[in-house]
Structure formats: C-alpha cells, structure tokens
Amino acid sequence: MTGEMLGANVGELRELGMIMDKAAERIEDSKSR
C-alpha cells in the first residue's frame, strides 16, 4: 500500500472509531436509565 492510501484508511478508521464510541456511549446511557 502507498502512504496516501494508508493515510486515507487511517482517517476512515478514526471516523469509524469515533462513531462507534458515540454509539457505545448512547447504549450505556440507555442501559443506565
């Protein structure tokens, strides 16, 4: 893989990770209520 492709994939993974973190927080919030 080239550096550019790897960089794009890392950016996508970071975005996905943030989305997953937010989703997990919402799930935890709904469980605690």
DSSP file (Angstrom, degrees, kcal/mol; ACC not computed):
  #  RESIDUE AA STRUCTURE BP1 BP2  ACC     N-H-->O    O-->H-N    N-H-->O    O-->H-N    TCO  KAPPA ALPHA  PHI   PSI    X-CA   Y-CA   Z-CA
    1    1 A M              0   0    0      0, 0.0     2,-0.1     0, 0.0     0, 0.0   0.000 360.0 360.0 360.0 145.7    0.0    0.0    0.0
    2    2 A T     >  -     0   0    0      1,-0.1     4,-2.3     4,-0.0     5,-0.2  -0.446 360.0-109.7 -84.1 164.5    1.1    3.5   -0.7
    3    3 A G  H  > S+     0   0    0      1,-0.2     4,-2.7     2,-0.2     5,-0.2   0.884 117.8  53.6 -60.6 -39.2    1.4    6.2    2.0
    4    4 A E  H  > S+     0   0    0      2,-0.2     4,-2.2     1,-0.2    -1,-0.2   0.931 110.1  45.9 -64.0 -44.7   -1.6    8.1    0.6
    5    5 A M  H  > S+     0   0    0      1,-0.2     4,-2.3     2,-0.2    -1,-0.2   0.925 113.9  49.4 -63.0 -43.4   -3.9    5.0    0.6
    6    6 A L  H  X S+     0   0    0     -4,-2.3     4,-2.5     1,-0.2    -2,-0.2   0.911 109.9  51.4 -62.4 -42.9   -2.8    4.1    4.2
    7    7 A G  H  X S+     0   0    0     -4,-2.7     4,-2.2     1,-0.2    -1,-0.2   0.906 109.8  49.3 -61.0 -42.0   -3.4    7.7    5.3
    8    8 A A  H  X S+     0   0    0     -4,-2.2     4,-2.2     1,-0.2    -1,-0.2   0.915 111.5  49.2 -64.3 -42.3   -6.9    7.7    3.9
    9    9 A N  H  X S+     0   0    0     -4,-2.3     4,-2.6     1,-0.2    -2,-0.2   0.901 109.4  51.9 -64.6 -39.8   -7.7    4.3    5.5
   10   10 A V  H  X S+     0   0    0     -4,-2.5     4,-2.4     1,-0.2    -1,-0.2   0.913 109.3  50.6 -62.8 -41.6   -6.4    5.6    8.9
   11   11 A G  H  X S+     0   0    0     -4,-2.2     4,-2.2     1,-0.2    -1,-0.2   0.913 111.4  47.5 -61.9 -42.7   -8.7    8.6    8.6
   12   12 A E  H  X S+     0   0    0     -4,-2.2     4,-2.8     1,-0.2    -1,-0.2   0.905 111.2  51.0 -65.5 -40.6  -11.7    6.4    7.8
   13   13 A L  H  X S+     0   0    0     -4,-2.6     4,-2.7     1,-0.2    -1,-0.2   0.892 109.2  51.2 -64.4 -38.2  -10.8    4.1   10.8
   14   14 A R  H  X S+     0   0    0     -4,-2.4     4,-2.4     2,-0.2    -1,-0.2   0.925 111.1  47.8 -64.5 -43.1  -10.6    7.1   13.1
   15   15 A E  H  X S+     0   0    0     -4,-2.2     4,-2.4     1,-0.2    -2,-0.2   0.932 113.1  48.0 -62.8 -44.7  -14.0    8.4   11.9
   16   16 A L  H  X S+     0   0    0     -4,-2.8     4,-2.8     1,-0.2    -2,-0.2   0.912 110.4  52.4 -61.6 -41.7  -15.5    4.9   12.4
   17   17 A G  H  X S+     0   0    0     -4,-2.7     4,-2.5     1,-0.2    -1,-0.2   0.905 109.4  48.7 -61.4 -42.1  -13.9    4.6   15.8
   18   18 A M  H  X S+     0   0    0     -4,-2.4     4,-2.5     2,-0.2    -1,-0.2   0.914 112.2  48.9 -64.4 -41.7  -15.4    8.0   16.9
   19   19 A I  H  X S+     0   0    0     -4,-2.4     4,-2.6     1,-0.2    -2,-0.2   0.918 112.0  48.6 -63.0 -43.4  -18.9    6.9   15.6
   20   20 A M  H  X S+     0   0    0     -4,-2.8     4,-2.6     2,-0.2    -1,-0.2   0.904 110.4  51.5 -64.4 -40.5  -18.6    3.6   17.4
   21   21 A D  H  X S+     0   0    0     -4,-2.5     4,-2.3     2,-0.2    -2,-0.2   0.927 111.2  47.3 -61.6 -44.6  -17.5    5.4   20.6
   22   22 A K  H  X S+     0   0    0     -4,-2.5     4,-2.2     1,-0.2    -2,-0.2   0.916 112.4  49.4 -63.6 -42.0  -20.5    7.7   20.4
   23   23 A A  H  X S+     0   0    0     -4,-2.6     4,-2.3     1,-0.2    -1,-0.2   0.911 110.4  50.9 -63.1 -41.5  -22.9    4.8   19.7
   24   24 A A  H  X S+     0   0    0     -4,-2.6     4,-2.6     1,-0.2    -1,-0.2   0.899 108.6  52.0 -63.5 -40.2  -21.4    2.9   22.7
   25   25 A E  H  X S+     0   0    0     -4,-2.3     4,-2.5     1,-0.2    -1,-0.2   0.919 109.5  49.3 -62.4 -42.6  -22.0    5.9   24.9
   26   26 A R  H  X S+     0   0    0     -4,-2.2     4,-2.4     2,-0.2    -1,-0.2   0.904 110.9  50.0 -63.6 -40.2  -25.6    6.1   23.8
   27   27 A I  H  X S+     0   0    0     -4,-2.3     4,-1.8     1,-0.2    -2,-0.2   0.926 111.4  48.6 -63.9 -43.7  -26.1    2.4   24.5
   28   28 A E  H  X S+     0   0    0     -4,-2.6     4,-2.1     1,-0.2    -2,-0.2   0.903 110.7  51.6 -62.8 -40.3  -24.5    2.8   28.0
   29   29 A D  H  X S+     0   0    0     -4,-2.5     4,-1.1     1,-0.2    -2,-0.2   0.927 109.9  48.1 -62.1 -45.0  -26.8    5.8   28.7
   30   30 A S  H  < S+     0   0    0     -4,-2.4    -1,-0.2     1,-0.2    -2,-0.2   0.822 111.7  51.3 -67.4 -29.7  -29.9    3.9   27.7
   31   31 A K  H  < S+     0   0    0     -4,-1.8    -1,-0.2     1,-0.2    -2,-0.2   0.887 107.4  52.0 -72.9 -38.3  -28.9    1.0   29.9
   32   32 A S  H  <        0   0    0     -4,-2.1    -1,-0.2     1,-0.3    -2,-0.2   0.701 360.0 360.0 -74.6 -18.4  -28.3    3.2   33.0
   33   33 A R     <        0   0    0     -4,-1.1    -1,-0.3    -5,-0.2    -2,-0.1   0.495 360.0 360.0 -75.3 360.0  -31.7    4.8   32.8
